[in-house]
Amino acid sequence: MEPLIFAHADVHLQVEHGILEVFMRNRIIGSYRAPVKWVKVRAETRKGGLTRLHFGNIKELDEPLYAGLTGAQHLLTKVEIETADEPRYRAFFSELARQADRRVGG
């Protein structure tokens, strides 16, 4: 898998050698690092024009890499973004899923 980087506002996502790393500026604790094959990201629409992206590890191998929030199990860190920016993140995770032979859910 080729290196893939996405940076927007205070969030930096980087994939190298099959490992996804999530960084947030001004955040001391809460970074996330995991093999792309294990990653799951769940989007939760919040009030006030915000969306919370929850990062965690899959429980089942056929789970989508990116989808709407259906439960809080196995979620390890979160990033809050503007809801208007969610399509940018979805595009990044869709490309990551394509490269990793994973799927994106609804």
C-alpha positions as a Markdown table, in Angstrom:
| # | Residue | x | y | z |
|---|---|---|---|---|
| 1 | Met | 0.0 | 0.0 | 0.0 |
| 2 | Glu | 1.4 | 3.4 | -1.0 |
| 3 | Pro | 1.7 | 6.2 | 1.7 |
| 4 | Leu | -1.5 | 8.1 | 2.1 |
| 5 | Ile | -1.8 | 11.4 | 4.0 |
| 6 | Phe | -4.8 | 13.5 | 4.8 |
| 7 | Ala | -4.5 | 16.8 | 6.8 |
| 8 | His | -7.4 | 19.1 | 7.5 |
| 9 | Ala | -7.8 | 21.7 | 10.3 |
| 10 | Asp | -6.4 | 20.1 | 13.5 |
| 11 | Val | -6.5 | 16.5 | 12.2 |
| 12 | His | -3.6 | 14.6 | 10.5 |
| 13 | Leu | -4.2 | 11.1 | 9.2 |
| 14 | Gln | -1.3 | 9.1 | 7.8 |
| 15 | Val | -1.0 | 5.6 | 6.4 |
| 16 | Glu | 2.4 | 4.1 | 5.9 |
| 17 | His | 3.4 | 0.4 | 5.7 |
| 18 | Gly | -0.2 | -0.6 | 6.3 |
| 19 | Ile | -0.5 | 1.3 | 9.6 |
| 20 | Leu | -3.0 | 4.2 | 10.1 |
| 21 | Glu | -2.0 | 6.9 | 12.6 |
| 22 | Val | -4.3 | 9.6 | 13.8 |
| 23 | Phe | -3.0 | 12.8 | 15.3 |
| 24 | Met | -4.7 | 15.9 | 16.6 |
| 25 | Arg | -3.0 | 19.2 | 17.2 |
| 26 | Asn | -3.3 | 20.5 | 20.8 |
| 27 | Arg | -4.2 | 17.0 | 22.0 |
| 28 | Ile | -1.9 | 15.3 | 24.5 |
| 29 | Ile | -3.7 | 12.0 | 24.8 |
| 30 | Gly | -6.0 | 10.3 | 22.3 |
| 31 | Ser | -3.8 | 9.5 | 19.2 |
| 32 | Tyr | -4.6 | 6.2 | 17.6 |
| 33 | Arg | -2.3 | 3.8 | 15.6 |
| 34 | Ala | -3.4 | 0.4 | 14.2 |
| 35 | Pro | -3.0 | -1.8 | 11.1 |
| 36 | Val | -5.5 | -0.7 | 8.4 |
| 37 | Lys | -6.9 | -4.3 | 8.3 |
| 38 | Trp | -8.1 | -3.8 | 11.9 |
| 39 | Val | -9.3 | -0.2 | 11.7 |
| 40 | Lys | -12.9 | 0.9 | 12.0 |
| 41 | Val | -14.1 | 4.5 | 11.9 |
| 42 | Arg | -17.6 | 5.3 | 12.8 |
| 43 | Ala | -19.2 | 8.7 | 12.1 |
| 44 | Glu | -21.7 | 10.1 | 14.6 |
| 45 | Thr | -23.6 | 13.3 | 13.7 |
| 46 | Arg | -23.8 | 15.6 | 16.7 |
| 47 | Lys | -25.7 | 18.8 | 17.4 |
| 48 | Gly | -24.2 | 22.2 | 16.4 |
| 49 | Gly | -22.9 | 21.1 | 13.0 |
| 50 | Leu | -20.4 | 18.7 | 14.4 |
| 51 | Thr | -19.6 | 15.1 | 13.5 |
| 52 | Arg | -17.6 | 12.8 | 15.8 |
| 53 | Leu | -15.4 | 10.2 | 14.2 |
| 54 | His | -14.8 | 7.3 | 16.5 |
| 55 | Phe | -11.7 | 5.1 | 15.8 |
| 56 | Gly | -11.3 | 1.6 | 17.0 |
| 57 | Asn | -10.6 | -2.0 | 16.0 |
| 58 | Ile | -12.9 | -4.3 | 14.2 |
| 59 | Lys | -14.4 | -7.3 | 15.9 |
| 60 | Glu | -15.4 | -9.2 | 12.8 |
| 61 | Leu | -13.1 | -9.3 | 9.7 |
| 62 | Asp | -15.9 | -8.3 | 7.3 |
| 63 | Glu | -16.8 | -5.0 | 9.1 |
| 64 | Pro | -16.6 | -1.9 | 6.9 |
| 65 | Leu | -13.6 | 0.4 | 7.4 |
| 66 | Tyr | -15.9 | 3.5 | 7.6 |
| 67 | Ala | -19.6 | 3.7 | 8.4 |
| 68 | Gly | -22.2 | 5.4 | 10.5 |
| 69 | Leu | -22.1 | 4.8 | 14.3 |
| 70 | Thr | -24.0 | 1.7 | 15.3 |
| 71 | Gly | -22.5 | 1.0 | 18.7 |
| 72 | Ala | -19.6 | 2.1 | 20.8 |
| 73 | Gln | -17.9 | -1.2 | 21.2 |
| 74 | His | -14.1 | -1.4 | 20.6 |
| 75 | Leu | -13.8 | 2.4 | 20.0 |
| 76 | Leu | -10.5 | 3.8 | 21.3 |
| 77 | Thr | -10.3 | 7.5 | 20.4 |
| 78 | Lys | -12.4 | 10.2 | 18.8 |
| 79 | Val | -12.0 | 13.3 | 16.6 |
| 80 | Glu | -14.7 | 16.0 | 16.4 |
| 81 | Ile | -15.0 | 17.7 | 13.0 |
| 82 | Glu | -17.3 | 20.1 | 11.3 |
| 83 | Thr | -20.2 | 18.1 | 9.7 |
| 84 | Ala | -19.6 | 20.0 | 6.4 |
| 85 | Asp | -16.1 | 18.5 | 6.3 |
| 86 | Glu | -17.3 | 14.9 | 6.7 |
| 87 | Pro | -17.4 | 14.2 | 2.9 |
| 88 | Arg | -13.6 | 15.0 | 2.8 |
| 89 | Tyr | -13.0 | 12.5 | 5.5 |
| 90 | Arg | -15.3 | 9.9 | 3.9 |
| 91 | Ala | -13.4 | 10.3 | 0.6 |
| 92 | Phe | -10.1 | 9.7 | 2.4 |
| 93 | Phe | -11.4 | 6.6 | 4.1 |
| 94 | Ser | -13.0 | 5.4 | 0.9 |
| 95 | Glu | -9.6 | 5.5 | -0.9 |
| 96 | Leu | -8.0 | 3.8 | 2.1 |
| 97 | Ala | -10.6 | 1.1 | 2.0 |
| 98 | Arg | -10.1 | 0.6 | -1.7 |
| 99 | Gln | -6.3 | 0.3 | -1.3 |
| 100 | Ala | -6.7 | -2.1 | 1.6 |
| 101 | Asp | -9.4 | -4.2 | -0.1 |
| 102 | Arg | -11.9 | -3.2 | 2.5 |
| 103 | Arg | -15.4 | -1.8 | 2.1 |
| 104 | Val | -17.2 | 1.4 | 3.2 |
| 105 | Gly | -20.6 | 1.0 | 4.8 |
| 106 | Gly | -23.6 | 3.3 | 4.9 |
